[in-house]
C-alpha cells in the first residue's frame, strides 16, 4: 500500500490512493498509523476514491478512527496530489460527506469552494432553545461562555477570547467536544479578533485534539465573525501553522485559499497494514 505524507499548514495526513486498494479496516488502521511514535504520525488518514457523482471522492479517518464529514486542509492536500499524479487537472470536483466541492490550483495555493455555511441548530446538530446558536450563553466546565455554532459540513463551536495564546484549549476543548448538547460532538475554535480583516485561531478538533490548523474551522470562524459584526467579506485567519484566506458573502459559498505540501512518500506492506489494523483494534 503506497502512501504520501502531506500537510496543510501543519495539519498533517497520510494520503492513500484507495481506487484499487484491497479491503482494509480503515478506522483501525488510522488509529495505528497516526501514532506519532509508533506509526507514520498524522492527524488523520485521507483516502482518494472513485466517485459516481464527482471526479473523485475524499474520505477522512481521524487519528481516533472516527470518520469526519469534511476537512478543509485535507481537501487541499488531495487536490494537490491528484493534480500532480495526473488523476485530475487544476480544477477537480470532490464527493465528500459535506456534498460535492470544487478545488482549483492557483500556483502553490489551492482555492476551495467550501459550499454555504449552515447556522440552523438542527443542521449542525446542536440542542438549542432557538433556531440558531449565535452569541448564545453556554456553561461548561465551570466556565460561562458565549458561543456561535456553524456547520461547514461538519460541526463547529466558535468561542471568542481576548488572548488566543492564553485560551484554555486543552481544558475546554474536550469539554465542549463531548458536551451532550452537541449530538455528533463538535470541533471548537478559540478566536481572537485582531481587526475586521484578521483573526487568530486555535482549534480543538473532534477526534484528534488540538491541531496546528483547521480549514473548516477557519471558515466557521470567518462566517461567525461576520454574523457577529466583527468582520467583513474577507478575513485572514492566523493559525499556528500559517494563514488561510477566507471569503464569504451571505447567501453564497465560503471560499478558502491556502497551501498544501507533500512531505514524503512510502510503502506500507499489505501484511503489515493488516497486522497494524489488527493490533489497533485489539
C-alpha positions in Angstrom: 0.0 0.0 0.0 1.6 3.3 -1.1 1.0 6.4 0.9 2.0 10.1 0.7 2.6 12.2 3.8 1.2 15.7 3.3 0.2 18.7 5.4 -1.8 21.9 5.1 -0.4 24.5 7.5 0.9 21.7 9.8 -2.4 19.8 9.9 -0.9 16.5 8.6 -2.2 13.4 6.9 -1.4 10.0 5.5 -2.9 10.1 2.0 -3.7 6.9 0.2 -4.9 6.3 -3.4 -7.8 4.0 -2.5 -9.1 3.5 -6.0 -7.5 0.0 -6.2 -6.6 -1.0 -2.6 -7.8 -4.3 -1.2 -10.4 -4.1 1.7 -8.8 -2.5 4.8 -10.2 -1.8 8.2 -9.6 1.9 7.8 -10.7 3.1 11.3 -8.4 0.5 13.0 -5.5 1.3 10.6 -5.9 5.0 11.1 -5.6 4.7 14.9 -2.3 2.8 14.4 -0.6 4.7 11.6 -1.5 8.1 13.1 0.5 7.4 16.2 3.4 9.8 16.4 5.9 7.5 18.0 5.0 4.0 16.7 3.3 4.8 13.4 3.8 7.2 10.5 2.3 10.0 12.6 -0.6 12.2 11.4 -3.8 13.9 12.4 -5.7 11.5 10.1 -5.8 9.2 7.0 -7.1 10.7 3.8 -8.5 8.4 1.1 -8.8 9.3 -2.6 -11.6 7.1 -4.0 -13.6 6.8 -7.3 -17.0 8.6 -7.4 -20.2 8.3 -9.3 -21.2 12.0 -8.8 -17.8 13.9 -9.0 -14.3 13.5 -10.4 -13.1 11.9 -7.2 -14.2 11.1 -3.7 -12.3 12.2 -0.5 -12.8 10.4 2.9 -11.0 11.2 6.2 -10.5 9.0 9.2 -9.3 10.9 12.2 -6.5 9.7 14.5 -9.0 8.1 16.8 -10.6 6.1 13.9 -13.7 8.2 13.6 -14.8 9.4 10.2 -15.2 13.1 9.6 -17.6 14.6 7.0 -15.1 17.1 5.6 -11.6 18.6 6.1 -10.5 21.9 4.6 -6.8 21.3 4.9 -7.2 17.7 3.8 -9.0 18.5 0.6 -6.3 20.9 -0.4 -3.8 18.1 0.1 -5.8 15.6 -2.0 -6.2 18.2 -4.7 -2.5 18.8 -4.9 -1.7 15.1 -5.0 -4.4 14.3 -7.6 -3.2 17.0 -9.9 0.5 16.1 -9.5 -0.3 12.4 -10.1 -2.4 13.0 -13.2 -5.7 11.8 -11.6 -7.2 15.2 -12.1 -6.5 18.7 -13.5 -6.2 22.1 -12.0 -10.0 22.0 -11.3 -11.4 18.9 -9.6 -14.8 18.2 -8.2 -14.8 16.1 -5.0 -17.5 14.0 -3.4 -17.4 14.5 0.4 -19.6 13.9 3.4 -20.4 17.6 3.1 -21.5 17.4 -0.5 -19.7 17.9 -3.8 -17.0 20.6 -3.5 -14.6 22.1 -6.1 -10.9 22.7 -5.8 -8.7 24.9 -8.1 -4.9 25.0 -8.1 -3.5 28.6 -8.3 0.3 28.2 -8.2 1.3 26.9 -4.8 -2.1 27.8 -3.4 -5.4 25.8 -3.6 -8.7 27.5 -3.5 -11.7 25.5 -2.4 -15.4 26.2 -2.8 -16.5 25.0 0.6 -20.2 25.5 0.0 -22.5 27.6 2.1 -22.3 27.7 5.9 -25.3 26.4 7.9 -26.5 28.1 11.0 -29.7 26.1 11.8 -29.2 24.3 15.1 -30.8 21.1 13.7 -28.3 21.0 10.8 -25.2 21.4 13.0 -26.6 19.5 15.0 -26.8 21.1 18.5 -29.6 21.2 21.0 -30.7 24.8 21.4 -33.6 26.9 22.6 -33.8 28.8 19.3 -33.3 28.0 15.6 -29.7 29.3 15.6 -26.9 29.5 18.2 -25.4 33.0 17.6 -23.5 34.6 20.6 -25.5 32.3 22.9 -24.7 31.6 26.6 -23.3 28.2 27.3 -21.9 27.0 30.7 -19.4 24.2 30.5 -16.5 23.0 32.8 -17.2 25.7 35.3 -16.9 28.4 32.7 -19.7 30.7 31.4 -19.1 31.1 27.7 -20.8 32.8 24.7 -20.7 30.6 21.6 -21.6 30.7 17.9 -22.3 27.4 16.2 -21.8 26.8 12.5 -21.8 23.8 10.2 -19.3 23.7 7.3 -20.5 20.1 6.6 -19.1 19.3 10.0 -20.0 20.9 13.3 -18.1 23.9 14.8 -18.4 25.9 18.0 -16.7 29.3 17.9 -15.7 30.9 21.2 -14.3 34.5 21.2 -11.3 35.1 23.6 -9.2 38.1 24.5 -5.9 36.3 24.1 -5.8 33.2 21.9 -2.5 32.1 23.4 -3.9 32.1 26.9 -7.1 30.3 25.9 -7.8 27.1 27.9 -7.9 25.0 24.8 -6.7 21.7 26.4 -9.2 22.2 29.2 -12.4 23.4 27.4 -11.7 21.8 24.0 -12.6 18.3 25.1 -15.4 19.5 27.4 -17.1 21.2 24.5 -16.3 18.4 22.0 -18.1 15.9 24.2 -20.8 18.1 25.6 -24.1 16.2 25.2 -25.8 19.2 23.6 -23.6 18.6 20.5 -25.3 15.5 19.2 -22.4 14.4 16.9 -19.6 16.0 19.1 -18.1 19.2 17.8 -14.9 21.0 16.7 -14.1 24.0 18.8 -12.5 27.3 17.6 -10.9 29.7 20.1 -10.7 33.0 18.3 -9.1 36.4 19.0 -10.3 39.3 16.8 -7.3 41.4 15.7 -9.1 43.6 13.2 -12.1 43.5 10.8 -9.8 41.6 8.3 -7.7 39.4 10.6 -8.3 36.9 13.4 -6.2 34.4 15.3 -7.5 30.9 15.9 -6.6 27.8 17.8 -8.7 24.6 17.2 -9.6 21.6 19.2 -10.5 19.1 16.5 -13.1 16.4 17.1 -11.4 13.1 17.3 -7.9 14.5 17.2 -7.2 17.2 19.8 -5.5 20.5 19.2 -4.1 20.8 15.7 -1.8 23.3 14.0 -4.6 24.3 11.6 -8.2 23.6 10.7 -9.6 24.7 7.4 -13.3 24.1 8.0 -12.7 25.8 11.4 -11.2 28.9 9.7 -14.3 29.0 7.5 -16.5 28.7 10.5 -14.6 31.4 12.3 -14.8 33.9 9.4 -18.6 33.5 8.9 -19.2 33.6 12.6 -17.2 36.8 12.9 -19.3 38.3 10.0 -22.5 37.3 11.6 -21.4 38.9 14.9 -20.4 42.1 13.2 -16.6 41.8 13.8 -15.5 41.2 10.2 -16.4 41.8 6.5 -16.3 39.6 3.5 -12.6 38.6 3.6 -10.7 37.5 6.6 -7.1 36.3 7.0 -7.3 33.7 9.8 -4.0 33.2 11.5 -3.4 29.6 12.6 -0.4 28.1 14.4 0.7 26.6 11.1 0.1 29.8 9.0 -2.6 31.8 7.4 -5.8 30.9 5.4 -7.7 33.5 3.4 -11.5 33.1 3.9 -14.1 34.9 1.8 -17.8 34.8 2.2 -20.8 36.9 1.1 -24.1 35.9 2.8 -26.2 33.6 0.7 -23.1 32.3 -1.2 -20.4 29.7 -0.7 -17.4 30.1 1.5 -14.1 30.3 -0.4 -10.9 29.1 1.3 -7.4 29.6 -0.1 -4.2 28.2 1.3 -1.2 26.0 0.7 -0.7 22.2 0.7 2.7 20.5 1.0 4.0 17.0 0.1 6.4 15.8 2.7 7.4 12.2 1.6 6.0 9.0 0.1 6.5 5.4 1.1 5.0 2.0 1.3 3.3 0.0 3.9 3.3 -3.7 3.3 -0.1 -5.2 2.9 0.6 -7.8 5.5 2.0 -5.1 7.8 -1.1 -3.0 7.2 -3.4 -5.9 8.2 -1.2 -6.6 11.3 -1.2 -2.9 12.3 -5.0 -2.8 11.9 -5.5 -5.9 14.0 -3.2 -4.5 16.7 -5.0 -1.2 16.7 -8.4 -2.9 17.0 -7.3 -5.2 19.8 
